[in-house]
Amino acid sequence: MMRLLQQRMVAPVPLLGDYVALRRYWVVAGLGIALAFSGAAACAQPLIPNDGVIPLLDTPIMQQPLQHGAQSLMQMQSPPAVQTGKVNLAPLATMADTTKLCDAAVKLVAEQKIEQAFAALTPYWPLAREEINRLAGQTKSQFALLVRQFGAIVGQEWVRSRTGGKSLVQHLYMVKLQHHAVRVGCTFYRPEQTWQVHTIFWDDEIDALLEP
């Protein structure tokens, strides 16, 4: 339904133009990358079997500036709770906690409160805060374009959750517009005891949400 612009963001780039119909928009925690993939990229092997999500790590992690990576990981590994200024938030100790966080973030997206959605994810996301803020701004611009083209957002809906072993989980949702829908996914990774945000993505490939 939409034409696709391919764009790779490793260093800060300007916002997208007046009209970019974005089929795939995803962010890899810790790498500082947001990608809008072409149709060819969408044919890559899925992260989790039988799903339509492309592999998460196509760039070596050491390509990230070491200073940003170290600072982000230090924030994520601060026990016993995640540190966010003067507020201590409980860590994501269980898979149910990841579901609640993703559900809350997607609800905020459906209300077009994009900055608040990213702010809810930030304490658990090992990505530089300025990078998250930049991505939030771009996502807000893209959703505004979608609303103008396909009508108002009328709600959101959980579709399914998938696991990969005991340390990877992905929650998939639809954000519903009047004349179209957007697939939104949150992937969480558990390196040791607690979960952290690994990937947030959205695209218009709603057929991938159909049961096999």
C-alpha positions as CSV (number, residue, x, y, z in Angstrom):
1,M,0.0,0.0,0.0
2,M,2.9,2.3,0.7
3,R,6.1,3.0,-1.2
4,L,9.2,2.6,0.9
5,L,12.2,4.8,1.6
6,Q,15.3,3.0,2.8
7,Q,17.3,4.9,5.3
8,R,20.0,3.9,7.7
9,M,20.8,6.0,10.8
10,V,24.0,5.4,12.6
11,A,25.0,9.0,13.2
12,P,22.3,11.8,13.7
13,V,20.5,12.6,10.5
14,P,17.8,15.2,9.7
15,L,14.2,14.4,10.0
16,L,12.5,12.7,7.0
17,G,10.8,14.8,4.3
18,D,7.2,16.0,4.0
19,Y,6.0,12.6,2.9
20,V,7.6,9.3,3.6
21,A,5.3,6.3,3.7
22,L,7.3,4.1,6.0
23,R,6.7,0.3,5.8
24,R,9.2,-0.7,8.4
25,Y,10.7,1.4,11.2
26,W,12.8,-0.4,13.9
27,V,15.3,0.5,16.5
28,V,18.0,-1.7,17.9
29,A,18.9,-1.0,21.6
30,G,22.6,-0.4,22.2
31,L,23.4,0.1,18.5
32,G,21.9,3.5,17.9
33,I,20.3,2.4,14.6
34,A,16.9,3.0,13.2
35,L,16.0,1.5,9.9
36,A,13.3,1.9,7.3
37,F,13.7,-1.3,5.2
38,S,13.0,-1.9,1.6
39,G,11.0,-4.8,0.3
40,A,14.1,-6.8,-0.3
41,A,15.2,-6.4,3.3
42,A,11.7,-7.5,4.4
43,C,12.5,-10.9,2.9
44,A,15.2,-11.6,5.4
45,Q,14.8,-14.5,7.8
46,P,12.6,-13.8,10.8
47,L,13.9,-13.3,14.3
48,I,11.5,-15.8,15.8
49,P,10.3,-18.7,13.6
50,N,7.1,-18.1,11.6
51,D,7.1,-14.4,12.3
52,G,7.7,-11.6,9.9
53,V,10.2,-9.7,11.9
54,I,13.7,-9.3,10.3
55,P,16.9,-10.1,12.2
56,L,17.8,-7.6,14.8
57,L,21.5,-7.4,14.7
58,D,22.9,-6.8,11.2
59,T,25.7,-4.4,12.5
60,P,28.5,-5.5,14.9
61,I,27.8,-4.1,18.3
62,M,31.3,-2.6,18.5
63,Q,30.4,-0.1,15.8
64,Q,28.6,1.8,18.5
65,P,30.7,4.5,20.2
66,L,32.1,2.9,23.2
67,Q,31.3,5.8,25.5
68,H,27.6,5.7,24.7
69,G,27.5,2.0,25.0
70,A,29.2,2.0,28.4
71,Q,27.0,4.7,29.8
72,S,23.8,3.0,28.6
73,L,24.8,-0.3,30.0
74,M,25.8,1.2,33.3
75,Q,22.3,2.7,33.6
76,M,20.7,-0.6,32.8
77,Q,22.7,-2.6,35.3
78,S,22.2,-0.4,38.3
79,P,20.7,-2.7,41.0
80,P,18.3,-3.1,42.7
81,A,16.2,-0.7,40.6
82,V,16.5,1.2,37.4
83,Q,17.8,4.7,38.1
84,T,16.0,7.6,36.4
85,G,17.1,10.8,38.1
86,K,15.4,11.0,41.5
87,V,12.9,8.2,40.7
88,N,13.7,4.5,41.2
89,L,11.7,2.2,39.0
90,A,11.4,-1.5,39.6
91,P,13.3,-3.6,37.1
92,L,11.6,-5.9,34.6
93,A,11.9,-9.0,36.7
94,T,9.3,-11.2,34.9
95,M,8.0,-11.7,31.4
96,A,4.7,-10.4,32.6
97,D,6.5,-7.1,33.4
98,T,7.6,-6.8,29.8
99,T,4.0,-7.3,28.6
100,K,2.7,-4.6,30.9
101,L,5.4,-2.1,29.7
102,C,4.8,-2.8,26.0
103,D,1.1,-2.6,26.5
104,A,1.3,0.8,28.2
105,A,3.7,2.1,25.5
106,V,1.5,1.0,22.6
107,K,-1.6,2.5,24.3
108,L,0.3,5.8,24.5
109,V,1.2,5.5,20.8
110,A,-2.5,4.9,20.0
111,E,-3.3,8.1,21.8
112,Q,-0.6,9.9,19.8
113,K,1.5,10.5,22.9
114,I,4.7,9.4,21.2
115,E,7.1,11.2,23.5
116,Q,5.4,9.7,26.6
117,A,5.6,6.2,25.0
118,F,9.3,6.5,24.5
119,A,9.8,8.0,27.9
120,A,8.1,4.9,29.4
121,L,10.5,2.6,27.6
122,T,13.7,4.7,28.2
123,P,14.6,3.5,31.8
124,Y,14.8,0.0,30.5
125,W,16.5,0.7,27.1
126,P,20.3,0.7,26.8
127,L,20.4,3.4,24.3
128,A,21.6,7.0,24.7
129,R,18.8,9.3,25.8
130,E,19.4,11.8,23.1
131,E,19.1,9.0,20.5
132,I,15.8,7.9,22.0
133,N,14.5,11.4,21.9
134,R,15.5,11.8,18.3
135,L,13.8,8.6,17.4
136,A,10.7,9.7,19.3
137,G,10.5,12.9,17.2
138,Q,10.8,11.0,14.0
139,T,8.2,8.5,15.0
140,K,5.8,11.3,15.9
141,S,6.2,12.9,12.5
142,Q,5.6,9.6,10.7
143,F,2.4,8.8,12.7
144,A,1.1,12.3,12.0
145,L,1.5,11.6,8.3
146,L,-0.3,8.2,8.6
147,V,-3.2,9.9,10.4
148,R,-3.5,12.4,7.6
149,Q,-3.5,9.7,5.0
150,F,-5.5,6.9,6.6
151,G,-7.7,8.7,9.2
152,A,-7.7,8.9,13.0
153,I,-6.3,6.3,15.3
154,V,-9.3,4.4,16.7
155,G,-7.5,2.1,19.2
156,Q,-4.9,-0.6,19.7
157,E,-5.1,-4.4,20.0
158,W,-2.7,-7.1,21.3
159,V,-2.2,-9.8,18.8
160,R,0.3,-12.3,20.3
161,S,3.5,-12.8,22.1
162,R,6.4,-15.1,21.1
163,T,9.4,-16.4,23.0
164,G,12.9,-17.4,21.9
165,G,14.3,-19.7,24.6
166,K,14.1,-18.2,28.1
167,S,15.8,-14.9,27.3
168,L,13.9,-13.4,24.4
169,V,10.3,-12.3,24.1
170,Q,8.4,-10.3,21.5
171,H,4.9,-8.7,21.9
172,L,3.0,-7.8,18.7
173,Y,0.2,-5.3,18.5
174,M,-2.0,-3.5,16.0
175,V,-2.5,0.3,16.2
176,K,-5.8,0.7,14.3
177,L,-6.5,3.7,12.0
178,Q,-9.8,4.3,10.3
179,H,-8.6,2.9,6.9
180,H,-5.5,1.0,7.8
181,A,-3.5,-0.5,10.6
182,V,0.1,-0.5,11.8
183,R,1.9,-3.5,13.3
184,V,3.9,-2.6,16.4
185,G,6.4,-4.9,18.2
186,C,8.4,-4.8,21.4
187,T,11.3,-7.2,21.8
188,F,12.9,-7.7,25.2
189,Y,16.1,-9.5,26.0
190,R,17.2,-10.9,29.4
191,P,21.0,-11.2,29.6
192,E,21.0,-12.3,33.3
193,Q,18.3,-11.7,35.9
194,T,16.2,-8.8,34.5
195,W,14.7,-7.9,31.1
196,Q,15.6,-4.9,29.0
197,V,14.2,-3.3,25.8
198,H,16.1,-4.7,22.8
199,T,14.0,-3.6,19.8
200,I,11.0,-1.4,19.1
201,F,9.6,-1.5,15.6
202,W,6.5,-0.6,13.6
203,D,5.4,-1.1,10.0
204,D,2.3,-1.6,7.9
205,E,2.8,-5.3,7.3
206,I,-0.4,-6.4,9.0
207,D,-0.7,-9.6,7.0
208,A,2.2,-10.9,9.0
209,L,-0.1,-10.8,12.1
210,L,-2.4,-13.4,10.6
211,E,-2.3,-16.8,12.2
212,P,-0.4,-19.4,10.0
